[in-house]
Amino acid sequence: MVSGEFRDDIVARIKEESDIVQIIGECVDLKKSGTRFLGLCPFHGEKTPSFSVHSGQQFFHCFGCGESGDVFTFVMKYYSLDFPDAIKLLAGKYNIELPERRRSQEEQMRAQKKDQLFAVNEKAASIYSRYLLESPGARAARAYLQNRGVKEDILTRFRLGYAPAVEVEGWNFLGGRIPGAESKAAVEAGLLVERENGGTYDRFRDRIVFPIADLSGRICGFGGRIVGEGQPKYLNSPESPVFNKSNLLLGLYQQKEDIRRNNEAVLVEGNFDLISLVAAGCTNVVAPLGTALTREQLRLIKRFAERVTLLFDGDAAGIKAAVRGVPLFLAEQIAGRVAVLPEGDDPDTFIRKKGLAPLLQLLERAESLPEFVLHRFIAEFGLTLDGKRQIVEELQPLLKAAVSPLQRSVFAAHFAEKLGIPPEQLAGPSAAAPVAPAAAPAVPGKKRSVERIVPLSISQRQLVEFMILQPQFFPQLEEGGLRECLADGVGEILFLQLKSLLARKNDAEPEELLTVLPEGAERNLVAELLQRAPIHAQGTSEDDSREEFADLLLYLRRYRLKKNSEELMARMQRAQQDGNAGLLQELMMQKMEITRKLHEE
């Protein structure tokens, strides 16, 4: 079963019958170029086509933003669907009947309850919205919104409403408008609160009400902002089967296409921060629901954008929030930035006082999240010996949060350079950060100019490039000791992924490697190599490839001999220390034989 809902054979049939060029061609203007189709990427803004669709292998890849996958991936990403809904969409398009999976009675009851909660939330949203727009009792609320610059188009876009004050409509305004049969669902959704002596009363009173929708537009719950005096200032719906604050973001449903176009989401703290920014023209904005940013919320954003900019007011709480956020961004491998507002301003007051242009300039100058955190630590502790020691201690949790040894070593090297200390000292034994392999001697033959995306030596980068772009030579390179030469780094990861791919499909194309690699440095390197491949191919004949292959095999043989020589030297030193003359003599003979072979190569 796939995703617990559809049989593997059904999924395979849908994938086989789906024409990825046709599906993507309905959304992107594609033009044939050789064996592939090219167009402008729908997932980020670009003027030169870098979005490639391969009909034979049935996958797509964008060399600009790195998005890639099969037909299911595209449908999920483009239409903001989960996997089951993508399956249903494609099955309907190709008239493939989906066998219904029989639900247990418990599953049916859970689904029915959720439907009831969504229905009563939808009814409440309509009641509150209509009251805000039409009722004399909402006059003060309308004036409050007008003073904050919120116009009717924003009210409509976000379906803002008003829950009237007790002195205007009493304690049971909403409860009196919900039929008795639905009152139980209204209580469970948190719209109504049960009295100890029986009956119910409204949870939201004298509050601007913000409906909170999921990606499908279903109302999961509400946030309420007090209009008059009173506490709490903000009040959210309680947790329910359809409302979990950690899994939702205010504004994501309304702003997801703007976020996709910008390939970036701006995260603000307050509901009115979001409303004010959107009203002013900064439309790729979302807000958490009064909680710290969660990994689940980042995953939601990641479906539409590769970057998130945290817009904070720069106080101690904002800085702490940025530090807390680093592990989440590392875990989800999404780029985080921080823009700090002037002292005394929040996003709402800043945009209303200064307008859109200064805000956009502020966002443009945003620092990367790790850099922001490091600079704040330097400002707090200084760069004295004791200050550096404290900074190293503060950075340890961030280094430990790295999702791979490679990512950890890259961060350690960068932070160490900024602090003027050796990377090993920053990483320390607790961080378990590996040291990048020492640069090997340059490989003879043609030079290739792969940018230094990951910490590989020049020779290792050339080996990786040839391995990926010329997979027909992979078996001989493996036999020649390729993995040994690429050990403990990104090169070995790519070696293992390519080996696994070729084991499943002997004639696999290099581009197919992108479909099995997660986001990260490894995938970025492969995408870079593939993007440059047509340039390298010009003027490169089969004889040239074989000549380079021979050079690389020679290099691998010499690498293996040198490594064996180093190991023998270490064993000879131990034998000498132990006084084992017989073993020392034997090892010296082996060392001389290796030296002879090196001279012959």
C-alpha positions in Angstrom: 0.0 0.0 0.0 1.1 3.6 -0.6 0.2 6.2 2.0 -2.0 3.6 3.6 -4.8 4.3 1.0 -3.9 3.0 -2.5 -2.4 -0.2 -3.7 1.0 -0.2 -5.2 -0.3 -1.5 -8.5 -2.9 1.2 -8.8 -0.2 3.9 -8.2 2.1 2.3 -10.7 -0.6 2.2 -13.3 -1.5 5.9 -12.8 2.2 6.8 -13.1 2.6 4.7 -16.2 -0.5 6.1 -18.0 0.2 9.7 -17.0 2.0 11.8 -19.6 4.2 14.1 -17.6 4.7 16.4 -20.6 1.0 16.7 -21.1 0.3 17.3 -17.4 3.0 19.9 -17.0 2.2 21.4 -20.4 -1.2 22.4 -19.1 0.5 24.7 -16.6 3.8 25.6 -18.4 4.5 26.6 -22.0 6.9 23.8 -23.0 9.1 23.7 -26.1 11.0 20.6 -27.3 14.8 20.8 -27.1 16.5 17.6 -28.2 15.2 14.7 -26.0 13.6 17.0 -23.4 11.2 19.9 -23.1 12.1 23.3 -21.7 10.0 26.1 -20.1 9.8 28.8 -17.5 9.7 27.2 -14.0 6.3 27.6 -12.3 7.9 27.4 -8.8 10.1 30.5 -9.0 10.3 33.7 -11.1 12.7 33.5 -14.0 13.1 35.0 -17.5 15.3 32.3 -19.1 13.9 28.8 -19.2 15.7 26.4 -16.8 12.8 24.0 -16.2 13.4 20.7 -17.9 10.9 17.9 -18.5 12.0 14.5 -19.6 9.3 12.4 -21.3 11.4 9.2 -21.5 12.3 9.1 -17.8 9.0 10.8 -16.8 10.5 13.4 -14.5 11.1 17.1 -14.3 14.0 19.2 -12.9 14.5 23.0 -12.6 18.2 24.0 -12.7 17.2 27.4 -11.3 15.5 26.5 -8.0 16.3 22.8 -7.8 12.7 21.5 -7.8 12.5 18.0 -9.3 10.4 14.8 -9.2 7.9 12.7 -11.0 4.3 13.5 -12.1 3.0 13.0 -8.6 5.6 15.5 -7.2 4.6 18.1 -9.8 0.9 17.8 -9.2 1.3 17.9 -5.4 3.6 21.0 -5.6 1.7 22.9 -8.2 -1.8 22.3 -6.9 -0.8 22.2 -3.2 -2.2 18.7 -2.8 -1.2 15.8 -0.5 -0.3 12.5 -2.1 -3.8 10.9 -1.9 -5.4 13.9 -3.5 -2.8 14.0 -6.3 -3.6 10.3 -7.0 -7.3 11.1 -7.2 -6.7 14.0 -9.5 -4.6 12.0 -12.0 -6.9 8.9 -11.7 -9.8 11.1 -12.7 -7.9 12.7 -15.5 -7.1 9.3 -17.1 -10.3 7.5 -16.1 -8.7 5.1 -13.8 -11.1 3.7 -11.2 -9.8 3.8 -7.7 -11.0 0.9 -5.5 -12.5 2.2 -2.3 -10.7 1.1 0.8 -13.2 -0.1 3.4 -13.0 2.1 6.5 -13.4 0.7 9.9 -16.3 2.0 12.0 -13.9 4.0 14.1 -12.4 5.7 11.0 -15.9 6.5 9.7 -16.9 8.1 13.0 -13.7 10.2 13.1 -14.2 11.4 9.5 -17.9 12.2 10.3 -16.9 14.2 13.4 -14.3 16.2 11.4 -16.9 17.0 8.7 -19.2 18.3 11.4 -16.5 20.5 12.9 -15.6 21.9 9.6 -19.3 22.6 8.8 -19.9 24.4 12.1 -16.7 26.5 11.7 -17.8 27.5 8.2 -21.2 28.5 9.5 -19.6 30.6 12.4 -17.2 32.3 9.9 -20.2 33.4 7.8 -22.1 34.7 10.8 -19.2 36.7 12.1 -18.2 38.1 8.7 -21.8 39.2 7.9 -22.1 40.8 11.3 -18.9 42.8 10.8 -19.9 44.0 7.4 -23.6 44.8 8.0 -24.6 45.1 11.7 -24.9 48.4 13.6 -23.5 46.5 16.6 -20.1 46.2 14.7 -19.7 50.0 14.2 -16.9 50.3 16.7 -15.1 47.2 15.2 -15.4 48.7 11.7 -13.9 52.0 12.9 -11.1 50.1 14.7 -10.2 48.3 11.4 -10.5 51.5 9.4 -8.1 53.3 11.8 -5.6 50.4 11.1 -5.9 50.9 7.4 -7.8 47.6 6.7 -10.1 48.0 3.7 -13.1 45.9 2.6 -11.0 43.9 0.1 -8.8 42.7 2.9 -11.8 41.9 5.1 -13.2 39.8 2.3 -9.9 38.1 1.4 -9.3 36.9 4.9 -13.0 36.6 5.8 -12.5 38.8 8.9 -15.5 38.9 11.2 -16.6 40.3 14.5 -17.9 38.6 17.6 -20.0 41.2 19.4 -19.6 42.4 23.0 -21.9 41.0 25.7 -23.5 44.4 26.3 -24.6 44.5 22.7 -25.7 41.0 21.9 -25.6 39.1 25.2 -23.7 35.9 26.1 -25.2 33.7 23.5 -25.0 35.6 20.2 -23.4 32.7 18.2 -25.1 29.9 20.2 -28.5 31.4 19.4 -27.8 31.1 15.7 -26.5 27.5 15.7 -29.2 24.9 15.6 -29.4 22.6 18.6 -28.3 19.6 16.6 -25.0 21.4 15.8 -24.3 22.8 19.3 -22.3 19.7 20.4 -20.0 20.2 17.4 -19.8 23.9 18.2 -18.7 23.1 21.8 -16.1 20.6 20.5 -14.8 23.2 18.0 -14.4 25.7 20.9 -16.9 28.1 19.5 -19.2 27.6 22.5 -18.3 26.9 26.1 -20.5 24.7 28.3 -21.8 26.2 31.6 -21.4 24.2 34.8 -25.2 24.5 35.4 -26.2 23.7 31.8 -26.4 25.6 28.6 -23.6 27.3 26.7 -22.1 30.8 26.1 -19.9 32.2 23.3 -16.1 31.9 23.6 -15.4 34.9 21.4 -16.8 38.2 22.6 -16.0 41.8 21.4 -13.2 40.4 19.2 -12.1 40.8 15.6 -12.3 37.2 14.4 -9.7 35.7 12.1 -10.8 32.4 10.5 -7.8 30.0 10.2 -7.9 27.8 7.1 -6.0 24.8 6.0 -4.5 24.6 2.5 -7.8 23.4 1.1 -9.6 26.5 2.5 -11.5 24.6 5.2 -12.0 26.6 8.4 -10.1 24.8 11.2 -10.5 27.3 14.0 -10.4 31.0 14.8 -8.2 33.7 16.4 -9.8 36.6 18.1 -8.3 40.1 18.8 -10.0 42.1 21.6 -11.4 45.4 20.3 -12.0 47.1 23.7 -10.2 46.6 27.0 -9.7 43.2 28.4 -7.4 40.2 28.5 -6.2 38.1 26.8 -5.4 40.4 23.9 -5.5 37.4 21.5 -7.6 34.3 22.0 -7.4 31.2 19.8 -9.8 28.3 19.4 -8.8 25.4 21.7 -7.2 22.2 20.2 -9.7 20.0 18.4 -9.6 17.1 15.9 -9.4 19.8 13.1 -7.4 22.5 14.9 -3.8 22.2 15.9 -1.9 25.5 16.2 1.4 23.8 15.5 0.2 22.6 12.0 -1.4 25.8 10.8 -0.3 29.3 9.6 -2.6 32.3 9.4 -2.6 33.6 5.8 -1.0 30.6 4.1 -4.2 29.6 2.3 -4.7 33.1 1.0 -1.1 34.0 0.2 0.3 30.7 -1.0 0.5 31.7 -4.7 2.3 34.9 -3.8 4.7 32.9 -1.7 5.2 30.5 -4.5 5.9 33.4 -7.0 8.4 35.0 -4.7 9.9 31.6 -3.6 9.9 33.2 -0.2 7.6 33.6 2.8 7.9 36.5 5.3 7.0 35.4 8.8 5.6 37.9 11.3 4.4 37.4 14.8 1.0 39.1 15.0 -2.3 38.7 13.1 -2.4 42.4 12.4 1.2 42.5 11.4 0.1 40.1 8.6 -3.0 42.1 7.7 -1.2 45.4 7.5 1.6 44.1 5.4 -0.8 42.4 2.9 -2.9 45.6 2.8 0.2 47.6 1.9 1.3 45.3 -0.9 3.7 42.9 0.8 1.7 39.8 0.0 3.9 36.8 0.7 3.3 36.9 4.5 2.2 34.3 7.0 1.9 34.3 10.8 2.1 31.5 13.5 -0.8 31.4 15.9 0.7 32.9 19.0 3.3 30.2 19.3 6.9 29.7 18.4 7.6 28.5 14.9 7.3 24.7 14.6 8.9 22.2 12.2 5.4 21.3 10.9 4.8 25.0 10.0 8.1 25.1 8.2 7.2 22.0 6.2 4.0 23.7 5.1 5.9 26.7 3.9 8.5 24.5 2.2 5.7 23.3 -0.2 5.6 26.7 -1.7 9.0 28.4 -1.1 12.7 27.7 -0.4 13.3 30.7 1.8 11.7 32.2 4.9 12.5 35.6 6.3 11.7 36.2 9.9 10.6 39.8 10.4 11.2 40.7 14.1 11.3 43.8 16.2 14.8 43.1 17.4 14.1 42.8 21.1 15.4 40.0 23.3 12.4 37.9 22.6 12.9 38.2 18.8 16.6 37.3 19.1 15.7 34.2 21.2 13.1 33.2 18.7 15.8 33.4 15.9 18.2 31.2 17.9 15.4 28.7 18.6 14.6 28.6 14.9 18.0 27.6 13.7 17.7 23.9 14.4 14.3 23.8 12.7 15.6 25.4 9.6 18.6 23.1 9.5 16.4 20.0 10.0 14.1 21.0 7.2 17.0 22.3 5.0 15.2 25.5 4.2 17.1 28.9 4.0 16.3 31.2 6.9 16.9 34.9 7.0 16.3 37.6 9.7 15.2 41.2 9.1 15.2 43.4 12.3 13.0 46.4 12.6 14.1 49.7 14.2 13.7 49.8 18.0 10.1 50.6 19.0 8.5 49.3 15.8 6.7 46.2 15.0 5.7 45.2 11.4 2.3 46.8 11.7 3.5 50.2 13.0 6.5 50.3 10.6 4.5 49.7 7.5 1.8 52.2 8.5 4.4 54.9 9.3 6.9 54.4 6.5 5.1 52.5 3.8 6.0 49.6 1.5 9.3 50.7 -0.1 11.3 51.0 3.2 9.9 47.6 4.3 11.0 45.9 1.1 14.5 47.5 1.5 14.7 46.1 5.0 13.7 42.6 3.8 16.3 42.9 1.0 19.0 43.5 3.6 18.0 40.5 5.7 20.9 38.4 7.2 21.1 34.7 6.9 19.8 33.1 10.1 23.1 31.4 11.2 24.9 34.6 10.4 22.4 36.7 12.4 22.8 34.4 15.4 26.6 34.5 15.3 26.7 38.3 15.0 24.3 38.6 18.0 26.6 36.2 20.0 29.7 38.3 19.1 27.8 41.5 20.1 26.9 39.9 23.4 30.2 38.2 24.4 32.8 40.0 22.3 35.9 38.4 20.6 38.1 38.1 23.7 39.4 34.7 24.5 36.7 34.2 27.1 34.1 35.7 24.7 35.1 33.2 22.0 34.9 30.3 24.5 31.3 31.4 25.4 30.3 31.7 21.7 31.7 28.2 21.0 29.5 26.9 23.8 26.5 28.7 22.5 27.0 27.4 19.0 27.2 23.7 20.0 23.4 23.1 20.0 23.2 24.7 16.5 26.0 22.4 15.2 24.4 19.4 16.8 21.2 20.2 15.0 22.8 19.8 11.6 21.2 17.0 9.7 24.4 15.5 8.3 28.1 15.4 9.1 28.8 17.3 5.9 26.4 20.2 6.8 27.9 20.3 10.3 31.5 20.5 9.0 30.5 23.3 6.6 28.9 25.4 9.4 31.8 24.7 11.7 34.3 25.8 9.0 32.3 29.0 8.4 31.8 29.9 12.0 35.5 29.1 12.8 36.6 31.5 10.1 34.5 34.3 11.5 35.9 33.7 15.0 39.5 33.2 13.9 39.8 29.7 15.4 40.5 26.2 13.9 37.3 24.4 12.8 38.3 21.4 14.9 38.2 23.6 18.0 34.7 24.9 17.2 33.3 21.5 16.3 34.9 19.7 19.2 34.3 16.1 20.2 30.7 16.7 21.2 29.8 18.0 17.8 31.4 15.0 16.1 32.2 17.1 13.0 34.3 15.4 10.4 37.3 17.2 8.9 37.1 17.6 5.2 39.5 15.3 3.3 42.9 16.8 2.6 43.4 18.0 -1.0 44.7 15.2 -3.2 47.2 16.0 -6.0 45.6 17.2 -9.2 44.4 14.6 -11.6 46.2 14.5 -14.9 44.2 15.2 -18.1 41.6 17.8 -18.8 40.5 20.2 -16.1 36.9 20.8 -15.3 35.5 23.8 -13.6 32.9 22.6 -11.2 32.1 25.3 -8.6 33.0 24.5 -5.0 29.6 23.8 -3.7 30.8 21.2 -1.3 34.2 20.5 0.4 35.7 18.2 -2.2 39.3 18.3 -3.3 40.0 19.3 -6.9 40.7 15.6 -7.9 37.6 14.4 -6.0 35.4 16.9 -7.8 36.7 15.7 -11.1 36.1 12.1 -10.2 32.5 12.9 -9.1 31.8 14.8 -12.2 33.1 12.1 -14.5 31.3 9.4 -12.5 27.9 11.2 -12.8 28.2 12.4 -16.4 29.8 9.2 -17.8 28.0 6.4 -15.8 28.9 3.8 -18.4 32.4 3.8 -16.9 31.1 3.4 -13.3 31.8 -0.4 -12.9 35.5 0.0 -13.8 35.9 3.1 -11.6 34.3 1.2 -8.7 36.7 -1.7 -9.2 39.6 0.7 -9.4 38.9 2.0 -5.9 36.6 5.0 -6.5 34.7 4.7 -3.3 37.9 4.5 -1.2 39.1 7.8 -2.8 35.7 9.5 -2.1 35.3 8.2 1.5 33.8 10.2 4.3 32.2 13.0 2.3 29.7 14.1 -0.2 31.5 12.2 -2.9 30.9 8.8 -1.1 27.2 9.7 -0.7 26.8 10.3 -4.4 28.8 7.2 -5.2 26.4 5.0 -3.2 23.3 6.7 -4.6 24.6 6.3 -8.2 25.5 2.6 -7.5 22.0 1.9 -6.1 20.4 3.6 -9.2 22.5 1.7 -11.7 21.8 -1.6 -9.9 18.0 -0.9 -10.4 18.4 0.4 -13.9 21.6 -0.3 -15.8 21.0 2.3 -18.5 19.9 5.1 -16.1 20.5 8.7 -17.2 22.5 11.0 -15.0 19.4 13.2 -14.6 17.6 10.4 -12.8 20.0 10.8 -9.9 18.1 14.0 -9.0 14.9 12.0 -8.3 16.5 10.0 -5.5 18.5 12.7 -3.8 17.0 14.8 -1.0 17.5 18.6 -0.8 21.0 19.5 0.2 24.6 20.0 -1.0 24.7 16.6 -2.8 21.7 17.4 -4.9 22.9 21.0 -5.6 26.2 19.6 -6.9 24.5 17.1 -9.2 22.2 19.8 -10.5 25.2 22.1 -11.2 27.0 19.3 -13.1 24.0 18.5 -15.2 23.4 22.2 -16.0 27.0 22.5 -17.2 27.0 19.2 -19.0 26.0 20.5 -22.4 28.8 23.1 -22.3 31.4 20.4 -21.4 30.0 18.1 -24.1 30.9 20.5 -26.8 34.1 19.4 -28.4 34.3 16.3 -26.3 34.5 13.1 -28.3 34.2 9.5 -27.3 38.0 9.2 -27.6 38.4 12.2 -25.2 36.1 10.5 -22.7 38.1 7.3 -22.9 41.3 9.2 -22.5 40.1 10.9 -19.4 38.8 7.6 -18.1 42.3 6.1 -18.5 43.8 9.1 -16.7 41.3 8.7 -13.8 42.0 4.9 -13.5 45.7 5.7 -13.3 45.1 8.3 -10.7 43.0 5.8 -8.6 45.8 3.2 -8.9 48.3 5.7 -7.7 46.0 6.9 -4.9 45.5 3.3 -3.6 49.3 2.6 -3.8 50.1 5.8 -1.9 47.5 5.0 0.8 48.9 1.5 1.1 52.4 3.0 1.4 51.2 5.3 4.3 49.6 2.4 6.1 52.8 0.4 5.8 54.8 3.3 7.2 52.6 3.4 10.2 52.9 -0.4 10.7 56.7 -0.2 10.3 56.9 2.4 13.0 54.9 0.3 15.4 57.1 -2.8 14.5 60.2 -0.8 15.2 58.8 0.4 18.6 57.9 -3.2 19.5 61.4 -4.4 18.5 59.9 -6.9 16.0 62.7 -7.1 13.5 61.2 -9.9 11.5 57.9 -8.1 10.8 59.8 -4.8 10.2 61.9 -6.6 7.5 58.8 -8.0 5.8 57.0 -4.6 5.8 60.1 -2.9 4.4 60.0 -5.4 1.5 56.3 -4.6 0.8 57.0 -0.9 1.0 59.8 -1.2 -1.6 57.5 -3.1 -3.9 54.9 -0.4 -3.7 57.5 2.3 -4.3 58.7 0.4 -7.4 55.1 0.2 -8.7 54.6 3.9 -8.2 57.7 4.7 -10.3 56.4 2.4 -13.0 53.0 4.1 -13.2 
